[in-house]
Amino acid sequence: MDVSFEVEPANYRHWHVTIDGAVATVTMDVAEDGGIQPGYELKLNSYDLGVDIELADIVQRLRFEHPEVGAVVLTSAKDKVFCAGANIRMLASAEHAWKVNFCKFTNETRNAMEDATEHSGQVYIAAVNGTASGGGYELALACEVILLVDDRSAAVALPELPLLGVLPATGGLTRVVDKRRVRRDLADVFATKAEGVGGKTAVEWRLVDEAVPRVGFAEAVASRAAEIARTSSRRRDAVGIALTPLHKRISGDEIAYDHVTITIDRDLRAAEILIKGPSGETDLAGETDLAGETGRSGHGDVPSTIDAGFWPLAMARELDDAILHLRTNEAEIGTWIFRSRGTREAVLAHDAFMQEHAEDWLVNEVINYLKRVFKRLDYSSRSIFTLIDEGSCFAGTLAELVFAADRSYHLDQKEVEIAVTIANLGLYPMGNGLSRLATRFFYDPDALAAVETNKPLDAREAQARGLVTFAPDDIDWDDEIRVAVEERASFSPDALTGLEANFRFIGPETLETKIFGRLTAWQNWIFMRPNAVGAEGALRRYGTGQRPQFDRRRV
């Protein structure tokens, strides 16, 4: 059965959300019998993909539906347990691909929490009311502030290495040293100490910000949240928009949304992803006439008519779901081919509108969501081709799909053009902190400086400027595309994943690229080793009373 990444608040099984003025409280209360797959129980607030799908939805809805919220408290409903991390039975029994996709999605969700803190003024606070182990502590690490109850039993721990023979898979090692700034030698002790660290020592080592006795814990959390909310940049007078359900239809090998259509070719192990541009510039006519009125954003210069149907937001939501659907449910579809249909002028009109109102909280959220969707594409282990052909509307925001591609093909035909805008020069940075164009021209600053905005470019000019890979004419077009897709399908998928990941992230290393590159690569390798998942490996033998049998060679 396919995994769905859509969920409604009324159907949450594992989380409770309450909102009191400018403070939201997100309480983890995992249903033991609520696993997304059979064969394990989610005890002690341990989680699987289903639990994290709900959390991702909560993070997203708080940003769009609750602009009044400036502080988000993350806590647990379990007595003396914050979160036991990823469910061990699930990890031990899951196929390798499932573990990889699970870890990738949870990483992206943690990053979304940090992005909300940094770019939306919704600051996350971990109220660790009991032991936080493994992924439970990693969940706390994604918060800006960590308060730990000090009751001589609660602790934070990353016990993956000593107990399970693996690594913290959701950025724990990286965040401990790069975000929490824990000294390297203390981090080494911490990550090899199965029982973890609590109380005063946890504060001294910078693993948490404050340890508070249980008697005054709730009051301390409330006080910290109120102070953070008071200084937040969020608008108390704003009104959010509802993220209405997507119109997703699956029929055989076609998945259709309103603005995105996927067609799968199983023989070529490829999926064509068609993006439909906005219906026309007239979509924005009503909005621009509303200047001076107070819209649902709470600003006077932004329209009250913007809702979930606003094309950039609607398209982003559909593309996000499409990426997740293909990544999780279609593992053998290794090549994603992007096409677009529409008018360049309509796309550019929406870009201009967003840039004009970029300071508004709602438009800011749309821009930041587009950024996260493009990042999810960057981190997907699939070959990405973009085809610029007759009827395409790759300009501005949609041109990011050209620059995100491993290869791009631009039909050399009259009126088939692309256009770069200011949106491509930093509005949607990659995980390395650079725009995709800056990454493309990292070692050629003159080429980057020569990029012109708002100028339509035909195939030959786009290729000459380094913006596309190939510019075949209509005689060679079909054959070149066919050969390229067939060739991709003949290569080793494992080797392609390594190749693409190394080429995509040029330039500076950041916390994000470390998590998705270095840490993920090591964890994926460890997840395949008998020391972890073999019959006598640590994951398999955990809880059986038998000690794991390790191959002691260092390789």
Summary of the structure (lengths in Angstrom):
residues: 555
radius of gyration: 24.0
end to end distance: 38.0
largest distance: 77.0
contacts: 1896
relative contact order: 0.09
helix: 43%
strand: 16%
